Amino acid sequence: MAAVKPLTIPRTLLWLLLFCPVAAWIGWQEHTDRYERFFQDTSIAQRMLSQKTVQHEAVLATLAALSHPPIPERLLPSLQPSMPQLLGLGHLQDGAWAGSTAAPAGLVEAVERAREMERPITLALDEARYWLVAPSSWSLLLDARLFIPAADFPPSLAMLTLDVGGGPLTLLARQGAAPFSVSEIDLHKPLGASSQPFPLHSWRALTLADWPWAQWLAWALASALLAAGAAAWQRSRAEARRQQEAVRLAAMTRLSTLGEMAAGIAHELNQPLTAILAQVRAAERLLDDEDERPAVRQALLASAGQARRAADIIQRMRELVTPSSPAPRTPVDPDALAASLLFLRQDELAGRGIRLTWSNATPGARPLADRVALEQILHNLVQNAADALAETPGARSILLQGGLDDGEYVFRVSDNGPGIAAESLPRLFEPFYSTRPQGMGLGLALCETLAGAMDGRITGRNLESRGACFTLRLPLAGATP
């Protein structure tokens, strides 16, 4: 016996799990639809027959209202073209019968009973024919077989019987005995005339041919393809996961080396940056009253801000490579943070022909974050957007947006540049992956690390019209975790 492949049994079970519930639903839906059509068509047949019986009552009412009714022998030929089921008619006049055919047995008693009930009554002759006797003594001889031609009944009906008092009369027989019938649907409904509420019985045997074989076969093939595709996807996903783990291990080795280098750089540059900050502040205090003093002050303020931010970033790099407790998170004012970023970058970007703007959809909301890490992420994203716009012709813009979204505070940095290549989208946050020759591929990886340390997450995508958009989601200050 051949060995069973490891994936054969799970794939078969998956196919059964996919096929059986939907196949049952298809069968149930087909049965429901068939019964609804059967119910509607039986109701149509019942209304058609009811209209005929109501017509009989209307004829009797009209004859009773005539002061000088015509002779029954002359009246019958004029009514038969529109009422083929009418075989005869007549009435009692001064106790004597005047009619186109012989009077029925028990006519006098029937007239008395009709007067007592104040409506017409029926006298059955056999399973098909009956007399309809009115209180006015006018009577109609009717044949139920001629009410409606069999071809006029709805096509979905199979068997119809009507009982006029002499036993069930078969009005329709489109289905013979079904040797392999699975089930049967039937319906009993009386006709709508108060004088002729004859019970109508409609039924149909459901056989194997009525099952939705075509739909089941189509779903069997589709579910088999889905099961095979799911198995193939599972294998490819497992293989991709193994490859990702191998790449991650290699990247972690490189990050360890980079961490040691960054720690040394942080130690060497921290003191010079501190001295630069002190000298810039001293120069700010020594400004005289010349006309260029405001411009000089603005430049010095920008330099001080850049130096302070560089010192904070270096401190953050040291914290990232040195095991320690995470920095405390506090509610951050997005407008103040954006104002600082615009102050530091707006003029520089304007000189490159790039417009940087900020909008806040919910000014009162505050994200819970480490301000230095959040500022570093936004600076990095704005810088990446500016680099992407370097070769873009025409008007160039970077839009920084903030606001609430699904219980979180969201920052979005979008540009109208060329967007992100499709092959680069899955690897945006992969360490050492860069689309720029001079890039190290650590900016977005660092942003993702900083965002994760604040219980946030960052994603990137292309805009439908043009450009790219990076989204940073952070917990909302005051929200219940």
N, C-alpha and C positions, 0 to 999 in steps of 0.2 A: 504494500500500500504506500502510495506516495506521501511524503511528509507534508504536513499542512504548514503553509507560510505563517509567520507570526501575525501579520496584519489581516489575514483572511477572515478570521472569526470576528474581530472588532469591526471590520468594514461591513460584514454581513449584518451584525447587530445594529450598526448605525443605519444601514439601509432599511432594516425592519422598523426601527424607531421613527425613521422619516416617512416610510410608506404607509404603515398601518393606520396611524391616527388620521392622516389626510384621506386615505382610501375610505375609511369609515365615514368621514365627514362628507366625501363625495357621494357615497351611497345614500346617506341620510338626506343630503340636500336633493338628490335626484328623486328620492321617494317623496319628500315634502313637496317639491315642485309638481310631481305627477299628481299627488293628491289634491293640491290646490287647483290644478287645471281640471281635474275630475270634478271637484266640488263646484267650481265656477260653471262648467259646462252642464252639470246636472241642474244647477239653479237656472240656467238659461232654458233648459228643456222644461223645467217646472213652470217657468213664467210663460213659455209659449203655450203649454197646455192650459194653464190658468186663464190666459186670454180667451181661449176658445170657450171655456166654461162660463166665463163672465159674459161673453157674447150671447150665450144661450139665455142667461137671465135678462139681458137687455132686450132680446127679441120678445120674450114673454111679457116684460113690462110694457113694451111698445104695443103689443097686441091687446093687452088689457086696457090701455088708454084709448083705443079706437072706439068711437061710438058706433060706427058701421063698418066692422071689419070685413074684408073680402072673404069669399068662399074658400075654405082650406084647399080644395082641389086646384083652384087658380093661384092661390098664394104660394103653394109649395114650389112650382117651377121657377118663380121669381126669386126665391130665397136660396135654392140649391146651388146656383153658380158661385155664390160667396160662402155657402155653408154646405160643402159636399157631404159632411157627416149627418145632415138632416135627412132622415128617411121618411118622415111623415109628421103631420100635425093635425090638431083638431081641438074641439072644446065642447063642453056640455051646455046646451041651450034649452032651458025649461025642462031639464032632466033628460033630454035626448042628446045623443052623441052626433056631432057633425064633424067629420074629419076625412082626411085623404086615405086613411086606412082604418082597419077595425079598431075599436076601442080596447084598451088593455084591461085585463082582469083586475078587479079591485079598484077601478078608477074612482068611483064615488067615495069610497073610504079614503083614498089618497087625497082627493080634493078637500075632504073634511079635515084631514090631518094637516094639510098644507095651510088651511085657513087658521087652524089652531096655532101653528108654529109661525104664521105670518111670513112664510118664505116658501119657495118651491122645494119639493122633495123628489126623490128618485124612486122608480120602480124598475128593478133589473129584470131583463128577459133572459139573458145569458151572460157569458163573460165579456161580450163586446157591446151588446145593445141594451139600452135602457130608456125608459120614459121619464121626462122631466115634467112634473105636474105642478102648476102654479095655483095660488089661492083663487085666481080668476077663473079657474077650470080650463084655461088654455094649457095644452100639453104638447111636448115635442118628443118625437121618436128619434134617438140619436145613436150613432155607431162610433164607438171610441177608436176603432181601427182607422177611421178616416179623419181623425182630428188633424194629424200632421204626417206628411209623407216621411218615411224612414230616412230618405236622403237629406231632409232638412234638419235633422238633429246634428249637434256638434260632432265632429269627427272623433274626438277622444272617448266618446261614450261607447260602451260595448253592449251592455244588456240593460233593457228598460222594460218594466212591467207596470201595469196600472190595474187596480181593482175597482171596478164600477159597481160591485155588489154580487157578481156571479163568479168570483174567483179571479186569480191573476190573469191578465191579458198581456201577452207579449207584444210590445210596441216596437222593440228593436232587438235584434239578435245578430251581432257582428262577431261574436266570439263563441266558438264551440267549446266542448269539454277540453280543458287543459291538463294533460297527463302529468306535467312537471310543474304545476303551479306552486309558487313559493308562498304567496299570501294573496289576500283578496281585499279590495277596498270597496265599500258599499255605502249607500246613503239612502235614507227614507225621508221623503218630504211629501206632505199633503198638498193638493192643489189649492189655489187661493180663493176659489168661489165658495161662499158659505153654504150654498145649496148642493154643491158637488165637491166636497172635500175628499176626493178619491186619493188613497195612498199611492204614491209613486215610489217605486223601488229601482235604484240604479246600482249596478255593481260591475266590477271588472277583476278578473283573475290576473295576478302578476306572475309572469313566468321568468325563466332564466334569460330570455331574450330582452326583457325589460331592464336588466341590470346595465349600469354604465360602463360597459367593457372598454370602450374607446378611451374614456377619461382615465380609467384605471391603468390601462396600458401606457398612456402618455405620462401619467404621474410615476409609474414604475420606472420608466426610462429616465425621466428627469431626476427622480430621487436616487437612482443608481449613479448617475453622473455627479450629483451633489456629494454622495458618499465617497466616490472615487476622488473627487476634487478635494474634499475635506482631508482625506488620508494623505493625498499628495502635498496639500498645504501644511499639514502637521509635520511631515517629513522635512519639507523645505524650511519650515520655521525652526525645527530642532537643529538643522544644519546651520542656519543663519545664526542661531543663538550660540552654537559652539564657536563659529568664526568671530562673533562679537566678543565673546569671552577671551579668545586668544588675542584679539586686538587690544582689549582693555588691559590685559596683563602686560602687554608690551608698552602701552601708553603709561601705565602706572610706574613701570621701571624708569621711563624717561622723565616722568613728573617728579620722582624722588630726586633724581640728579638735578633737575631744574629747581626743586625746592631748596636744596643746599646752596645753589648758586644765588637764588633770590634772597636767601637769608644773609649771605655775604654782601650783596649789593645794598640791601636795606641798611645794614650796619654802616657801610661806608658812606652812603648818601644822606643819611638822616642828619648828621651834624652840618654839612654844607647847606642843606636846605633850611635848617634852623637859622644859620647865620644870614642867609639871603633874606629870610623873612624879617629878621631883626633890622638889617640894613635898610630894607624897603620902608619899614615903619619909621625909621629915623629920618629918611629922606622926606617922607610925607610930612613930618613935623617941622622940617626946616624949609618948607616952601615959602617963598616971598610973595609979594603982591603983584607980580607981573601979569600981563594979559593972558599968557599961556598957562597960568597956574591951574585953571580948571581942567585943561586937557592933560597936563602932567599928573594932576591928582587922579584923574580917571585911569590913566595908564598904570599908575602905581597901585591903585586899588585892584585893578585886574591882575597885576603881577603878584600882589600879595595873596589874592584868592587862589591863583594857580599854584603858587608855592605851598600854600596851606593844604590845598587838595593833594598835591604830590606827596607831601609828608603823611597825610592821612592814608593815601593809597599804599605807600611803602609800609606803614604800620599795619595795614590790613594784610599785605602780603606776608609780613612776618608772622601775623596771627594764623594765617592759613597753613604755613609750613611748620609752625610750632604748636604741638598739642596743648590746648588750653580750653577753658570754658568759652562757649559762644558769647558774642557781644550782646548786651541787653537790647531789647527792642522796645521802642516807644512809639506813641502816635506821632506821625510825621505830617506836617502841613504841606500838601502837594503844591499849593500856589507859591509858598515861600521857596520850596525846593526848585520849582521851575523858574522862578524869578532869578535865583542864583545861577542856574544853568544858562539862562538867556543873557544875563549880565556878562558871563564869562565867554560865551561862544557866539552871541548874535552878531557882534561887529566883525569878528573874524570870518564867520561864514558869509556875511553880507559882502565882504571884500572878495569872496570867491564866487559871488553871484548866486548864493543860496539863501533862501528866506526861511528862517526858523520861527515857528509860531507855537503857541501853547493855548489849549482850551480845556476847561474843567467843567464837566457836565453836572457834577454834584459838589459844589464848593465846600459844604459843611462836612463831608466825609473825610476820614483820616485812615490811611493804612497803618498797620502795626509792623514796623520795620526798623532795621539799623540804618540810620540816616546816611552814614558814610558809605555803607555797602550799596544802598539804593542809589545814591548819587553817582557812585562808580559805574553801576549798571547802566544808568541813563546816559552818562557821558560816553560810555563805550558804544551804546546803540546809536547815539547821534553821530559819533565819529564814523561808525561803519556806514551810516546812511550818507554822510558827506562824501566818503570815499567812493560809494556807489554812484554818486551824482557827478563825479569828476569829469567823465566823458559824455555826459548827457547834454544834448543841445537844447536850446530854448529855455523857458522859465523852469527853474529848479526850486523845489521846496521840500522842507522837512516839517512834518506836523507832529507835535507832541500832545497827546490827549490823555485825560484822566477822567475817572468816573466809576460809579458803582455798576456791577454786573453780577447778578446771581449771588448776592451776599458777599462778594469780594470787591476789593478795590483794584482797578485795572489801569495800568499805564500802557499806551500804544504809541510806538514810534514808527511812522510811515513816511515813505518818500515816493516821488514820481520818477524814479530811475528805471533802469532796465529790468529790475526784478532779480530773482534767484534762479539759477539754472536748475532744471528738474533733477539732474543727477546729484546736485549739491544739497537739496532740501533734506534728505534723510541724514546727512552728515554734518549739519550746521554746528552742532554742539560737541562734535567729536574732537578731542584734544589733538593738536598739531595738524589739523586739517584746515587749509586756507586756499581760497581761490585767487589771492593776490600773491605775486612772486615775492614781495618783501614781507608778507605776513607770516607770523609764527603759528597761527591757528590756535591761540590760547585765549583770545578775548572773549568769545562767546562761551567757551568752556568754563572760564572763570565766572562769567555772568551766571551761568547755570548753577555753579557751585554756590555762589553768593545767594542766589534766589532760593536754593534748597535749604540753606542754613537759616533762612527767614520763614520757612514753611511756605514758600511760594514756588511758582513754576513759570518758565519762560518758553515761548513757542515762536516760530517764524513761519510765514506763509507769503505767497504772492497775492497781490490784489487782482481783482477781476479786470479792472481797467488797465492799470499800469503801475509798476513799482512793487515794493515789498513792504511788509508790516510785521513788526515784532511786538508781541504782547507779553506783558509781565503781570501776573496775578498774585496779589498779596492778601493775607488775612485782613479783615476789617477790624479796626480798633474798637473794643467794646463788644464784639460779637462773641456769642457763647461757643466755645470749641466743641 
